Amino acid sequence: MSTEPAHTGTCDTPRCDEPAETITPEGYVCEACAAKLAAHYESTRERDADARGER
Ligand SMILES: [Zn+2]
């Protein structure tokens, strides 16, 4: 058994062919897509906090 982490090779984002770098809830994606996903989750969390009045 290899101890190498599983590599899918390329980004899981449709139509993105960058080399995958980071694992996210959306899959194994490149650095640029990971940054976009992180920003998306950040804004979603802020919006949820606003909706609950937890500021
Ligand atoms: Zn990508």
mmCIF file of the protein (N, C-alpha, C, O) and its ligand, coordinates in Angstrom:
data_MODEL
# 
_entry.id   MODEL 
# 
loop_
_entity.id 
_entity.type 
_entity.pdbx_number_of_molecules 
1 polymer     1 
2 non-polymer 1 
# 
_entity_poly.entity_id                      1 
_entity_poly.type                           'polypeptide(L)' 
_entity_poly.nstd_linkage                   no 
_entity_poly.nstd_monomer                   no 
_entity_poly.pdbx_seq_one_letter_code       MSTEPAHTGTCDTPRCDEPAETITPEGYVCEACAAKLAAHYESTRERDADARGER 
_entity_poly.pdbx_seq_one_letter_code_can   MSTEPAHTGTCDTPRCDEPAETITPEGYVCEACAAKLAAHYESTRERDADARGER 
_entity_poly.pdbx_strand_id                 A 
# 
loop_
_entity_poly_seq.entity_id 
_entity_poly_seq.num 
_entity_poly_seq.mon_id 
_entity_poly_seq.hetero 
1 1  MET n 
1 2  SER n 
1 3  THR n 
1 4  GLU n 
1 5  PRO n 
1 6  ALA n 
1 7  HIS n 
1 8  THR n 
1 9  GLY n 
1 10 THR n 
1 11 CYS n 
1 12 ASP n 
1 13 THR n 
1 14 PRO n 
1 15 ARG n 
1 16 CYS n 
1 17 ASP n 
1 18 GLU n 
1 19 PRO n 
1 20 ALA n 
1 21 GLU n 
1 22 THR n 
1 23 ILE n 
1 24 THR n 
1 25 PRO n 
1 26 GLU n 
1 27 GLY n 
1 28 TYR n 
1 29 VAL n 
1 30 CYS n 
1 31 GLU n 
1 32 ALA n 
1 33 CYS n 
1 34 ALA n 
1 35 ALA n 
1 36 LYS n 
1 37 LEU n 
1 38 ALA n 
1 39 ALA n 
1 40 HIS n 
1 41 TYR n 
1 42 GLU n 
1 43 SER n 
1 44 THR n 
1 45 ARG n 
1 46 GLU n 
1 47 ARG n 
1 48 ASP n 
1 49 ALA n 
1 50 ASP n 
1 51 ALA n 
1 52 ARG n 
1 53 GLY n 
1 54 GLU n 
1 55 ARG n 
# 
loop_
_struct_asym.id 
_struct_asym.entity_id 
A 1 
B 2 
# 
loop_
_chem_comp.id 
_chem_comp.type 
_chem_comp.mon_nstd_flag 
ALA 'L-peptide linking' y 
ARG 'L-peptide linking' y 
ASP 'L-peptide linking' y 
CYS 'L-peptide linking' y 
GLU 'L-peptide linking' y 
GLY 'peptide linking'   y 
HIS 'L-peptide linking' y 
ILE 'L-peptide linking' y 
LEU 'L-peptide linking' y 
LYS 'L-peptide linking' y 
MET 'L-peptide linking' y 
PRO 'L-peptide linking' y 
SER 'L-peptide linking' y 
THR 'L-peptide linking' y 
TYR 'L-peptide linking' y 
VAL 'L-peptide linking' y 
ZN  non-polymer         . 
# 
_pdbx_entity_nonpoly.entity_id   2 
_pdbx_entity_nonpoly.name        ? 
_pdbx_entity_nonpoly.comp_id     ZN 
# 
_pdbx_nonpoly_scheme.asym_id         B 
_pdbx_nonpoly_scheme.entity_id       2 
_pdbx_nonpoly_scheme.mon_id          ZN 
_pdbx_nonpoly_scheme.ndb_seq_num     1 
_pdbx_nonpoly_scheme.pdb_seq_num     101 
_pdbx_nonpoly_scheme.auth_seq_num    101 
_pdbx_nonpoly_scheme.pdb_mon_id      ZN 
_pdbx_nonpoly_scheme.auth_mon_id     ZN 
_pdbx_nonpoly_scheme.pdb_strand_id   A 
_pdbx_nonpoly_scheme.pdb_ins_code    . 
# 
loop_
_atom_site.group_PDB 
_atom_site.id 
_atom_site.type_symbol 
_atom_site.label_atom_id 
_atom_site.label_alt_id 
_atom_site.label_comp_id 
_atom_site.label_asym_id 
_atom_site.label_entity_id 
_atom_site.label_seq_id 
_atom_site.pdbx_PDB_ins_code 
_atom_site.Cartn_x 
_atom_site.Cartn_y 
_atom_site.Cartn_z 
_atom_site.occupancy 
_atom_site.B_iso_or_equiv 
_atom_site.pdbx_formal_charge 
_atom_site.auth_seq_id 
_atom_site.auth_comp_id 
_atom_site.auth_asym_id 
_atom_site.auth_atom_id 
_atom_site.pdbx_PDB_model_num 
ATOM   1   N  N  . MET A 1 1  ? 0.836   -1.201 0.000   1.00 0.00 ? 1   MET A N  1 
ATOM   2   C  CA . MET A 1 1  ? 0.000   0.000  0.000   1.00 0.00 ? 1   MET A CA 1 
ATOM   3   C  C  . MET A 1 1  ? 0.867   1.246  0.000   1.00 0.00 ? 1   MET A C  1 
ATOM   4   O  O  . MET A 1 1  ? 1.819   1.337  0.775   1.00 0.00 ? 1   MET A O  1 
ATOM   5   N  N  . SER A 1 2  ? 0.563   2.177  -0.830  1.00 0.00 ? 2   SER A N  1 
ATOM   6   C  CA . SER A 1 2  ? 1.300   3.435  -0.873  1.00 0.00 ? 2   SER A CA 1 
ATOM   7   C  C  . SER A 1 2  ? 0.799   4.382  0.214   1.00 0.00 ? 2   SER A C  1 
ATOM   8   O  O  . SER A 1 2  ? -0.380  4.374  0.567   1.00 0.00 ? 2   SER A O  1 
ATOM   9   N  N  . THR A 1 3  ? 1.707   5.189  0.733   1.00 0.00 ? 3   THR A N  1 
ATOM   10  C  CA . THR A 1 3  ? 1.296   6.197  1.716   1.00 0.00 ? 3   THR A CA 1 
ATOM   11  C  C  . THR A 1 3  ? 1.026   7.545  1.048   1.00 0.00 ? 3   THR A C  1 
ATOM   12  O  O  . THR A 1 3  ? 0.692   8.525  1.715   1.00 0.00 ? 3   THR A O  1 
ATOM   13  N  N  . GLU A 1 4  ? 1.176   7.579  -0.283  1.00 0.00 ? 4   GLU A N  1 
ATOM   14  C  CA . GLU A 1 4  ? 0.886   8.812  -1.004  1.00 0.00 ? 4   GLU A CA 1 
ATOM   15  C  C  . GLU A 1 4  ? -0.585  9.176  -0.858  1.00 0.00 ? 4   GLU A C  1 
ATOM   16  O  O  . GLU A 1 4  ? -1.445  8.297  -0.898  1.00 0.00 ? 4   GLU A O  1 
ATOM   17  N  N  . PRO A 1 5  ? -0.887  10.468 -0.688  1.00 0.00 ? 5   PRO A N  1 
ATOM   18  C  CA . PRO A 1 5  ? -2.296  10.863 -0.685  1.00 0.00 ? 5   PRO A CA 1 
ATOM   19  C  C  . PRO A 1 5  ? -2.909  10.647 -2.063  1.00 0.00 ? 5   PRO A C  1 
ATOM   20  O  O  . PRO A 1 5  ? -2.216  10.733 -3.076  1.00 0.00 ? 5   PRO A O  1 
ATOM   21  N  N  . ALA A 1 6  ? -4.197  10.370 -2.098  1.00 0.00 ? 6   ALA A N  1 
ATOM   22  C  CA . ALA A 1 6  ? -4.876  10.165 -3.372  1.00 0.00 ? 6   ALA A CA 1 
ATOM   23  C  C  . ALA A 1 6  ? -4.863  11.461 -4.182  1.00 0.00 ? 6   ALA A C  1 
ATOM   24  O  O  . ALA A 1 6  ? -5.218  12.530 -3.686  1.00 0.00 ? 6   ALA A O  1 
ATOM   25  N  N  . HIS A 1 7  ? -4.449  11.335 -5.425  1.00 0.00 ? 7   HIS A N  1 
ATOM   26  C  CA . HIS A 1 7  ? -4.424  12.513 -6.287  1.00 0.00 ? 7   HIS A CA 1 
ATOM   27  C  C  . HIS A 1 7  ? -5.359  12.314 -7.461  1.00 0.00 ? 7   HIS A C  1 
ATOM   28  O  O  . HIS A 1 7  ? -5.243  11.333 -8.195  1.00 0.00 ? 7   HIS A O  1 
ATOM   29  N  N  . THR A 1 8  ? -6.266  13.223 -7.637  1.00 0.00 ? 8   THR A N  1 
ATOM   30  C  CA . THR A 1 8  ? -7.158  13.124 -8.784  1.00 0.00 ? 8   THR A CA 1 
ATOM   31  C  C  . THR A 1 8  ? -6.521  13.772 -10.006 1.00 0.00 ? 8   THR A C  1 
ATOM   32  O  O  . THR A 1 8  ? -6.970  13.549 -11.130 1.00 0.00 ? 8   THR A O  1 
ATOM   33  N  N  . GLY A 1 9  ? -5.483  14.568 -9.797  1.00 0.00 ? 9   GLY A N  1 
ATOM   34  C  CA . GLY A 1 9  ? -4.771  15.172 -10.918 1.00 0.00 ? 9   GLY A CA 1 
ATOM   35  C  C  . GLY A 1 9  ? -5.235  16.583 -11.212 1.00 0.00 ? 9   GLY A C  1 
ATOM   36  O  O  . GLY A 1 9  ? -4.465  17.533 -11.073 1.00 0.00 ? 9   GLY A O  1 
ATOM   37  N  N  . THR A 1 10 ? -6.484  16.730 -11.617 1.00 0.00 ? 10  THR A N  1 
ATOM   38  C  CA . THR A 1 10 ? -6.965  18.068 -11.976 1.00 0.00 ? 10  THR A CA 1 
ATOM   39  C  C  . THR A 1 10 ? -8.148  18.479 -11.109 1.00 0.00 ? 10  THR A C  1 
ATOM   40  O  O  . THR A 1 10 ? -8.808  17.663 -10.466 1.00 0.00 ? 10  THR A O  1 
ATOM   41  N  N  . CYS A 1 11 ? -8.378  19.784 -11.128 1.00 0.00 ? 11  CYS A N  1 
ATOM   42  C  CA . CYS A 1 11 ? -9.448  20.417 -10.368 1.00 0.00 ? 11  CYS A CA 1 
ATOM   43  C  C  . CYS A 1 11 ? -10.807 19.765 -10.642 1.00 0.00 ? 11  CYS A C  1 
ATOM   44  O  O  . CYS A 1 11 ? -11.117 19.417 -11.781 1.00 0.00 ? 11  CYS A O  1 
ATOM   45  N  N  . ASP A 1 12 ? -11.611 19.605 -9.590  1.00 0.00 ? 12  ASP A N  1 
ATOM   46  C  CA . ASP A 1 12 ? -12.947 19.014 -9.729  1.00 0.00 ? 12  ASP A CA 1 
ATOM   47  C  C  . ASP A 1 12 ? -13.973 20.006 -10.255 1.00 0.00 ? 12  ASP A C  1 
ATOM   48  O  O  . ASP A 1 12 ? -15.078 19.616 -10.632 1.00 0.00 ? 12  ASP A O  1 
ATOM   49  N  N  . THR A 1 13 ? -13.613 21.296 -10.284 1.00 0.00 ? 13  THR A N  1 
ATOM   50  C  CA . THR A 1 13 ? -14.544 22.288 -10.806 1.00 0.00 ? 13  THR A CA 1 
ATOM   51  C  C  . THR A 1 13 ? -14.754 22.054 -12.298 1.00 0.00 ? 13  THR A C  1 
ATOM   52  O  O  . THR A 1 13 ? -13.786 21.925 -13.049 1.00 0.00 ? 13  THR A O  1 
ATOM   53  N  N  . PRO A 1 14 ? -16.028 21.997 -12.736 1.00 0.00 ? 14  PRO A N  1 
ATOM   54  C  CA . PRO A 1 14 ? -16.290 21.781 -14.162 1.00 0.00 ? 14  PRO A CA 1 
ATOM   55  C  C  . PRO A 1 14 ? -15.580 22.821 -15.024 1.00 0.00 ? 14  PRO A C  1 
ATOM   56  O  O  . PRO A 1 14 ? -15.606 24.018 -14.738 1.00 0.00 ? 14  PRO A O  1 
ATOM   57  N  N  . ARG A 1 15 ? -14.948 22.330 -16.084 1.00 0.00 ? 15  ARG A N  1 
ATOM   58  C  CA . ARG A 1 15 ? -14.275 23.172 -17.080 1.00 0.00 ? 15  ARG A CA 1 
ATOM   59  C  C  . ARG A 1 15 ? -13.028 23.850 -16.533 1.00 0.00 ? 15  ARG A C  1 
ATOM   60  O  O  . ARG A 1 15 ? -12.498 24.750 -17.185 1.00 0.00 ? 15  ARG A O  1 
ATOM   61  N  N  . CYS A 1 16 ? -12.546 23.460 -15.375 1.00 0.00 ? 16  CYS A N  1 
ATOM   62  C  CA . CYS A 1 16 ? -11.273 23.964 -14.863 1.00 0.00 ? 16  CYS A CA 1 
ATOM   63  C  C  . CYS A 1 16 ? -10.242 22.843 -14.987 1.00 0.00 ? 16  CYS A C  1 
ATOM   64  O  O  . CYS A 1 16 ? -10.461 21.742 -14.481 1.00 0.00 ? 16  CYS A O  1 
ATOM   65  N  N  . ASP A 1 17 ? -9.146  23.110 -15.641 1.00 0.00 ? 17  ASP A N  1 
ATOM   66  C  CA . ASP A 1 17 ? -8.121  22.088 -15.884 1.00 0.00 ? 17  ASP A CA 1 
ATOM   67  C  C  . ASP A 1 17 ? -6.851  22.337 -15.094 1.00 0.00 ? 17  ASP A C  1 
ATOM   68  O  O  . ASP A 1 17 ? -5.808  21.754 -15.389 1.00 0.00 ? 17  ASP A O  1 
ATOM   69  N  N  . GLU A 1 18 ? -6.932  23.197 -14.097 1.00 0.00 ? 18  GLU A N  1 
ATOM   70  C  CA . GLU A 1 18 ? -5.765  23.468 -13.263 1.00 0.00 ? 18  GLU A CA 1 
ATOM   71  C  C  . GLU A 1 18 ? -5.425  22.229 -12.438 1.00 0.00 ? 18  GLU A C  1 
ATOM   72  O  O  . GLU A 1 18 ? -6.307  21.423 -12.146 1.00 0.00 ? 18  GLU A O  1 
ATOM   73  N  N  . PRO A 1 19 ? -4.172  22.071 -12.064 1.00 0.00 ? 19  PRO A N  1 
ATOM   74  C  CA . PRO A 1 19 ? -3.816  20.957 -11.184 1.00 0.00 ? 19  PRO A CA 1 
ATOM   75  C  C  . PRO A 1 19 ? -4.454  21.116 -9.811  1.00 0.00 ? 19  PRO A C  1 
ATOM   76  O  O  . PRO A 1 19 ? -4.399  22.190 -9.212  1.00 0.00 ? 19  PRO A O  1 
ATOM   77  N  N  . ALA A 1 20 ? -5.060  20.037 -9.317  1.00 0.00 ? 20  ALA A N  1 
ATOM   78  C  CA . ALA A 1 20 ? -5.724  20.092 -8.018  1.00 0.00 ? 20  ALA A CA 1 
ATOM   79  C  C  . ALA A 1 20 ? -4.697  20.226 -6.909  1.00 0.00 ? 20  ALA A C  1 
ATOM   80  O  O  . ALA A 1 20 ? -3.653  19.575 -6.936  1.00 0.00 ? 20  ALA A O  1 
ATOM   81  N  N  . GLU A 1 21 ? -4.995  21.074 -5.933  1.00 0.00 ? 21  GLU A N  1 
ATOM   82  C  CA . GLU A 1 21 ? -4.058  21.361 -4.845  1.00 0.00 ? 21  GLU A CA 1 
ATOM   83  C  C  . GLU A 1 21 ? -4.679  21.141 -3.472  1.00 0.00 ? 21  GLU A C  1 
ATOM   84  O  O  . GLU A 1 21 ? -3.991  20.754 -2.528  1.00 0.00 ? 21  GLU A O  1 
ATOM   85  N  N  . THR A 1 22 ? -5.986  21.390 -3.364  1.00 0.00 ? 22  THR A N  1 
ATOM   86  C  CA . THR A 1 22 ? -6.611  21.453 -2.049  1.00 0.00 ? 22  THR A CA 1 
ATOM   87  C  C  . THR A 1 22 ? -7.900  20.650 -2.015  1.00 0.00 ? 22  THR A C  1 
ATOM   88  O  O  . THR A 1 22 ? -8.672  20.653 -2.974  1.00 0.00 ? 22  THR A O  1 
ATOM   89  N  N  . ILE A 1 23 ? -8.125  19.964 -0.902  1.00 0.00 ? 23  ILE A N  1 
ATOM   90  C  CA . ILE A 1 23 ? -9.389  19.253 -0.721  1.00 0.00 ? 23  ILE A CA 1 
ATOM   91  C  C  . ILE A 1 23 ? -10.391 20.187 -0.047  1.00 0.00 ? 23  ILE A C  1 
ATOM   92  O  O  . ILE A 1 23 ? -10.066 20.848 0.939   1.00 0.00 ? 23  ILE A O  1 
ATOM   93  N  N  . THR A 1 24 ? -11.605 20.237 -0.581  1.00 0.00 ? 24  THR A N  1 
ATOM   94  C  CA . THR A 1 24 ? -12.664 21.077 -0.032  1.00 0.00 ? 24  THR A CA 1 
ATOM   95  C  C  . THR A 1 24 ? -13.944 20.249 0.022   1.00 0.00 ? 24  THR A C  1 
ATOM   96  O  O  . THR A 1 24 ? -13.982 19.136 -0.503  1.00 0.00 ? 24  THR A O  1 
ATOM   97  N  N  . PRO A 1 25 ? -15.008 20.788 0.661   1.00 0.00 ? 25  PRO A N  1 
ATOM   98  C  CA . PRO A 1 25 ? -16.295 20.074 0.641   1.00 0.00 ? 25  PRO A CA 1 
ATOM   99  C  C  . PRO A 1 25 ? -16.819 19.846 -0.773  1.00 0.00 ? 25  PRO A C  1 
ATOM   100 O  O  . PRO A 1 25 ? -17.652 18.970 -1.005  1.00 0.00 ? 25  PRO A O  1 
ATOM   101 N  N  . GLU A 1 26 ? -16.317 20.651 -1.723  1.00 0.00 ? 26  GLU A N  1 
ATOM   102 C  CA . GLU A 1 26 ? -16.771 20.527 -3.108  1.00 0.00 ? 26  GLU A CA 1 
ATOM   103 C  C  . GLU A 1 26 ? -15.948 19.533 -3.902  1.00 0.00 ? 26  GLU A C  1 
ATOM   104 O  O  . GLU A 1 26 ? -16.292 19.209 -5.039  1.00 0.00 ? 26  GLU A O  1 
ATOM   105 N  N  . GLY A 1 27 ? -14.863 19.044 -3.315  1.00 0.00 ? 27  GLY A N  1 
ATOM   106 C  CA . GLY A 1 27 ? -14.001 18.115 -4.035  1.00 0.00 ? 27  GLY A CA 1 
ATOM   107 C  C  . GLY A 1 27 ? -12.558 18.554 -3.967  1.00 0.00 ? 27  GLY A C  1 
ATOM   108 O  O  . GLY A 1 27 ? -12.176 19.387 -3.145  1.00 0.00 ? 27  GLY A O  1 
ATOM   109 N  N  . TYR A 1 28 ? -11.752 17.965 -4.867  1.00 0.00 ? 28  TYR A N  1 
ATOM   110 C  CA . TYR A 1 28 ? -10.339 18.273 -4.897  1.00 0.00 ? 28  TYR A CA 1 
ATOM   111 C  C  . TYR A 1 28 ? -10.111 19.330 -5.964  1.00 0.00 ? 28  TYR A C  1 
ATOM   112 O  O  . TYR A 1 28 ? -10.262 19.050 -7.153  1.00 0.00 ? 28  TYR A O  1 
ATOM   113 N  N  . VAL A 1 29 ? -9.753  20.532 -5.561  1.00 0.00 ? 29  VAL A N  1 
ATOM   114 C  CA . VAL A 1 29 ? -9.734  21.658 -6.485  1.00 0.00 ? 29  VAL A CA 1 
ATOM   115 C  C  . VAL A 1 29 ? -8.383  22.366 -6.500  1.00 0.00 ? 29  VAL A C  1 
ATOM   116 O  O  . VAL A 1 29 ? -7.544  22.153 -5.625  1.00 0.00 ? 29  VAL A O  1 
ATOM   117 N  N  . CYS A 1 30 ? -8.187  23.218 -7.518  1.00 0.00 ? 30  CYS A N  1 
ATOM   118 C  CA . CYS A 1 30 ? -6.964  23.997 -7.617  1.00 0.00 ? 30  CYS A CA 1 
ATOM   119 C  C  . CYS A 1 30 ? -7.001  25.155 -6.611  1.00 0.00 ? 30  CYS A C  1 
ATOM   120 O  O  . CYS A 1 30 ? -8.027  25.416 -5.983  1.00 0.00 ? 30  CYS A O  1 
ATOM   121 N  N  . GLU A 1 31 ? -5.878  25.831 -6.474  1.00 0.00 ? 31  GLU A N  1 
ATOM   122 C  CA . GLU A 1 31 ? -5.783  26.891 -5.473  1.00 0.00 ? 31  GLU A CA 1 
ATOM   123 C  C  . GLU A 1 31 ? -6.761  28.034 -5.752  1.00 0.00 ? 31  GLU A C  1 
ATOM   124 O  O  . GLU A 1 31 ? -7.378  28.567 -4.829  1.00 0.00 ? 31  GLU A O  1 
ATOM   125 N  N  . ALA A 1 32 ? -6.901  28.408 -7.027  1.00 0.00 ? 32  ALA A N  1 
ATOM   126 C  CA . ALA A 1 32 ? -7.789  29.512 -7.391  1.00 0.00 ? 32  ALA A CA 1 
ATOM   127 C  C  . ALA A 1 32 ? -9.230  29.179 -7.039  1.00 0.00 ? 32  ALA A C  1 
ATOM   128 O  O  . ALA A 1 32 ? -9.945  30.023 -6.498  1.00 0.00 ? 32  ALA A O  1 
ATOM   129 N  N  . CYS A 1 33 ? -9.669  27.951 -7.342  1.00 0.00 ? 33  CYS A N  1 
ATOM   130 C  CA . CYS A 1 33 ? -11.044 27.561 -7.039  1.00 0.00 ? 33  CYS A CA 1 
ATOM   131 C  C  . CYS A 1 33 ? -11.235 27.417 -5.536  1.00 0.00 ? 33  CYS A C  1 
ATOM   132 O  O  . CYS A 1 33 ? -12.304 27.747 -5.022  1.00 0.00 ? 33  CYS A O  1 
ATOM   133 N  N  . ALA A 1 34 ? -10.237 26.937 -4.827  1.00 0.00 ? 34  ALA A N  1 
ATOM   134 C  CA . ALA A 1 34 ? -10.333 26.812 -3.372  1.00 0.00 ? 34  ALA A CA 1 
ATOM   135 C  C  . ALA A 1 34 ? -10.544 28.185 -2.749  1.00 0.00 ? 34  ALA A C  1 
ATOM   136 O  O  . ALA A 1 34 ? -11.329 28.330 -1.811  1.00 0.00 ? 34  ALA A O  1 
ATOM   137 N  N  . ALA A 1 35 ? -9.843  29.197 -3.268  1.00 0.00 ? 35  ALA A N  1 
ATOM   138 C  CA . ALA A 1 35 ? -9.988  30.558 -2.757  1.00 0.00 ? 35  ALA A CA 1 
ATOM   139 C  C  . ALA A 1 35 ? -11.393 31.075 -3.009  1.00 0.00 ? 35  ALA A C  1 
ATOM   140 O  O  . ALA A 1 35 ? -11.982 31.732 -2.150  1.00 0.00 ? 35  ALA A O  1 
ATOM   141 N  N  . LYS A 1 36 ? -11.931 30.781 -4.185  1.00 0.00 ? 36  LYS A N  1 
ATOM   142 C  CA . LYS A 1 36 ? -13.296 31.214 -4.511  1.00 0.00 ? 36  LYS A CA 1 
ATOM   143 C  C  . LYS A 1 36 ? -14.296 30.540 -3.595  1.00 0.00 ? 36  LYS A C  1 
ATOM   144 O  O  . LYS A 1 36 ? -15.221 31.183 -3.098  1.00 0.00 ? 36  LYS A O  1 
ATOM   145 N  N  . LEU A 1 37 ? -14.117 29.242 -3.368  1.00 0.00 ? 37  LEU A N  1 
ATOM   146 C  CA . LEU A 1 37 ? -15.018 28.491 -2.488  1.00 0.00 ? 37  LEU A CA 1 
ATOM   147 C  C  . LEU A 1 37 ? -14.941 29.038 -1.070  1.00 0.00 ? 37  LEU A C  1 
ATOM   148 O  O  . LEU A 1 37 ? -15.966 29.194 -0.406  1.00 0.00 ? 37  LEU A O  1 
ATOM   149 N  N  . ALA A 1 38 ? -13.743 29.325 -0.607  1.00 0.00 ? 38  ALA A N  1 
ATOM   150 C  CA . ALA A 1 38 ? -13.558 29.853 0.750   1.00 0.00 ? 38  ALA A CA 1 
ATOM   151 C  C  . ALA A 1 38 ? -14.290 31.181 0.898   1.00 0.00 ? 38  ALA A C  1 
ATOM   152 O  O  . ALA A 1 38 ? -14.960 31.413 1.905   1.00 0.00 ? 38  ALA A O  1 
ATOM   153 N  N  . ALA A 1 39 ? -14.168 32.045 -0.093  1.00 0.00 ? 39  ALA A N  1 
ATOM   154 C  CA . ALA A 1 39 ? -14.846 33.333 -0.055  1.00 0.00 ? 39  ALA A CA 1 
ATOM   155 C  C  . ALA A 1 39 ? -16.354 33.131 -0.065  1.00 0.00 ? 39  ALA A C  1 
ATOM   156 O  O  . ALA A 1 39 ? -17.087 33.851 0.614   1.00 0.00 ? 39  ALA A O  1 
ATOM   157 N  N  . HIS A 1 40 ? -16.812 32.157 -0.830  1.00 0.00 ? 40  HIS A N  1 
ATOM   158 C  CA . HIS A 1 40 ? -18.245 31.866 -0.907  1.00 0.00 ? 40  HIS A CA 1 
ATOM   159 C  C  . HIS A 1 40 ? -18.760 31.399 0.446   1.00 0.00 ? 40  HIS A C  1 
ATOM   160 O  O  . HIS A 1 40 ? -19.794 31.877 0.913   1.00 0.00 ? 40  HIS A O  1 
ATOM   161 N  N  . TYR A 1 41 ? -18.052 30.474 1.079   1.00 0.00 ? 41  TYR A N  1 
ATOM   162 C  CA . TYR A 1 41 ? -18.491 29.966 2.377   1.00 0.00 ? 41  TYR A CA 1 
ATOM   163 C  C  . TYR A 1 41 ? -18.469 31.073 3.418   1.00 0.00 ? 41  TYR A C  1 
ATOM   164 O  O  . TYR A 1 41 ? -19.354 31.153 4.269   1.00 0.00 ? 41  TYR A O  1 
ATOM   165 N  N  . GLU A 1 42 ? -17.455 31.924 3.348   1.00 0.00 ? 42  GLU A N  1 
ATOM   166 C  CA . GLU A 1 42 ? -17.333 33.030 4.299   1.00 0.00 ? 42  GLU A CA 1 
ATOM   167 C  C  . GLU A 1 42 ? -18.548 33.949 4.209   1.00 0.00 ? 42  GLU A C  1 
ATOM   168 O  O  . GLU A 1 42 ? -19.125 34.311 5.234   1.00 0.00 ? 42  GLU A O  1 
ATOM   169 N  N  . SER A 1 43 ? -18.942 34.330 2.992   1.00 0.00 ? 43  SER A N  1 
ATOM   170 C  CA . SER A 1 43 ? -20.075 35.237 2.824   1.00 0.00 ? 43  SER A CA 1 
ATOM   171 C  C  . SER A 1 43 ? -21.379 34.542 3.213   1.00 0.00 ? 43  SER A C  1 
ATOM   172 O  O  . SER A 1 43 ? -22.279 35.184 3.754   1.00 0.00 ? 43  SER A O  1 
ATOM   173 N  N  . THR A 1 44 ? -21.491 33.258 2.948   1.00 0.00 ? 44  THR A N  1 
ATOM   174 C  CA . THR A 1 44 ? -22.697 32.517 3.333   1.00 0.00 ? 44  THR A CA 1 
ATOM   175 C  C  . THR A 1 44 ? -22.837 32.487 4.841   1.00 0.00 ? 44  THR A C  1 
ATOM   176 O  O  . THR A 1 44 ? -23.930 32.671 5.376   1.00 0.00 ? 44  THR A O  1 
ATOM   177 N  N  . ARG A 1 45 ? -21.723 32.253 5.528   1.00 0.00 ? 45  ARG A N  1 
ATOM   178 C  CA . ARG A 1 45 ? -21.762 32.172 6.981   1.00 0.00 ? 45  ARG A CA 1 
ATOM   179 C  C  . ARG A 1 45 ? -22.155 33.529 7.575   1.00 0.00 ? 45  ARG A C  1 
ATOM   180 O  O  . ARG A 1 45 ? -22.937 33.596 8.524   1.00 0.00 ? 45  ARG A O  1 
ATOM   181 N  N  . GLU A 1 46 ? -21.611 34.599 7.011   1.00 0.00 ? 46  GLU A N  1 
ATOM   182 C  CA . GLU A 1 46 ? -21.955 35.940 7.496   1.00 0.00 ? 46  GLU A CA 1 
ATOM   183 C  C  . GLU A 1 46 ? -23.437 36.217 7.304   1.00 0.00 ? 46  GLU A C  1 
ATOM   184 O  O  . GLU A 1 46 ? -24.087 36.790 8.179   1.00 0.00 ? 46  GLU A O  1 
ATOM   185 N  N  . ARG A 1 47 ? -23.971 35.809 6.153   1.00 0.00 ? 47  ARG A N  1 
ATOM   186 C  CA . ARG A 1 47 ? -25.372 36.044 5.871   1.00 0.00 ? 47  ARG A CA 1 
ATOM   187 C  C  . ARG A 1 47 ? -26.240 35.262 6.855   1.00 0.00 ? 47  ARG A C  1 
ATOM   188 O  O  . ARG A 1 47 ? -27.245 35.777 7.345   1.00 0.00 ? 47  ARG A O  1 
ATOM   189 N  N  . ASP A 1 48 ? -25.853 34.025 7.142   1.00 0.00 ? 48  ASP A N  1 
ATOM   190 C  CA . ASP A 1 48 ? -26.599 33.211 8.103   1.00 0.00 ? 48  ASP A CA 1 
ATOM   191 C  C  . ASP A 1 48 ? -26.578 33.854 9.485   1.00 0.00 ? 48  ASP A C  1 
ATOM   192 O  O  . ASP A 1 48 ? -27.596 33.884 10.176  1.00 0.00 ? 48  ASP A O  1 
ATOM   193 N  N  . ALA A 1 49 ? -25.438 34.359 9.878   1.00 0.00 ? 49  ALA A N  1 
ATOM   194 C  CA . ALA A 1 49 ? -25.321 35.004 11.190  1.00 0.00 ? 49  ALA A CA 1 
ATOM   195 C  C  . ALA A 1 49 ? -26.226 36.225 11.244  1.00 0.00 ? 49  ALA A C  1 
ATOM   196 O  O  . ALA A 1 49 ? -26.869 36.480 12.262  1.00 0.00 ? 49  ALA A O  1 
ATOM   197 N  N  . ASP A 1 50 ? -26.280 36.983 10.147  1.00 0.00 ? 50  ASP A N  1 
ATOM   198 C  CA . ASP A 1 50 ? -27.166 38.141 10.074  1.00 0.00 ? 50  ASP A CA 1 
ATOM   199 C  C  . ASP A 1 50 ? -28.618 37.716 10.237  1.00 0.00 ? 50  ASP A C  1 
ATOM   200 O  O  . ASP A 1 50 ? -29.382 38.354 10.961  1.00 0.00 ? 50  ASP A O  1 
ATOM   201 N  N  . ALA A 1 51 ? -28.990 36.644 9.565   1.00 0.00 ? 51  ALA A N  1 
ATOM   202 C  CA . ALA A 1 51 ? -30.378 36.181 9.592   1.00 0.00 ? 51  ALA A CA 1 
ATOM   203 C  C  . ALA A 1 51 ? -30.794 35.770 11.001  1.00 0.00 ? 51  ALA A C  1 
ATOM   204 O  O  . ALA A 1 51 ? -31.953 35.919 11.388  1.00 0.00 ? 51  ALA A O  1 
ATOM   205 N  N  . ARG A 1 52 ? -29.832 35.252 11.760  1.00 0.00 ? 52  ARG A N  1 
ATOM   206 C  CA . ARG A 1 52 ? -30.154 34.822 13.121  1.00 0.00 ? 52  ARG A CA 1 
ATOM   207 C  C  . ARG A 1 52 ? -29.955 35.947 14.151  1.00 0.00 ? 52  ARG A C  1 
ATOM   208 O  O  . ARG A 1 52 ? -30.240 35.777 15.336  1.00 0.00 ? 52  ARG A O  1 
ATOM   209 N  N  . GLY A 1 53 ? -29.461 37.091 13.675  1.00 0.00 ? 53  GLY A N  1 
ATOM   210 C  CA . GLY A 1 53 ? -29.236 38.204 14.574  1.00 0.00 ? 53  GLY A CA 1 
ATOM   211 C  C  . GLY A 1 53 ? -28.073 37.973 15.517  1.00 0.00 ? 53  GLY A C  1 
ATOM   212 O  O  . GLY A 1 53 ? -28.042 38.514 16.622  1.00 0.00 ? 53  GLY A O  1 
ATOM   213 N  N  . GLU A 1 54 ? -27.110 37.165 15.076  1.00 0.00 ? 54  GLU A N  1 
ATOM   214 C  CA . GLU A 1 54 ? -25.935 36.875 15.913  1.00 0.00 ? 54  GLU A CA 1 
ATOM   215 C  C  . GLU A 1 54 ? -24.765 37.717 15.477  1.00 0.00 ? 54  GLU A C  1 
ATOM   216 O  O  . GLU A 1 54 ? -23.831 37.193 14.870  1.00 0.00 ? 54  GLU A O  1 
ATOM   217 N  N  . ARG A 1 55 ? -24.777 38.959 15.753  1.00 0.00 ? 55  ARG A N  1 
ATOM   218 C  CA . ARG A 1 55 ? -23.672 39.789 15.284  1.00 0.00 ? 55  ARG A CA 1 
ATOM   219 C  C  . ARG A 1 55 ? -22.907 40.423 16.399  1.00 0.00 ? 55  ARG A C  1 
ATOM   220 O  O  . ARG A 1 55 ? -21.946 41.151 16.152  1.00 0.00 ? 55  ARG A O  1 
HETATM 221 ZN ZN . ZN  B 2 .  ? -9.982  25.021 -10.413 1.00 0.00 2 101 ZN  A ZN 1 
# 
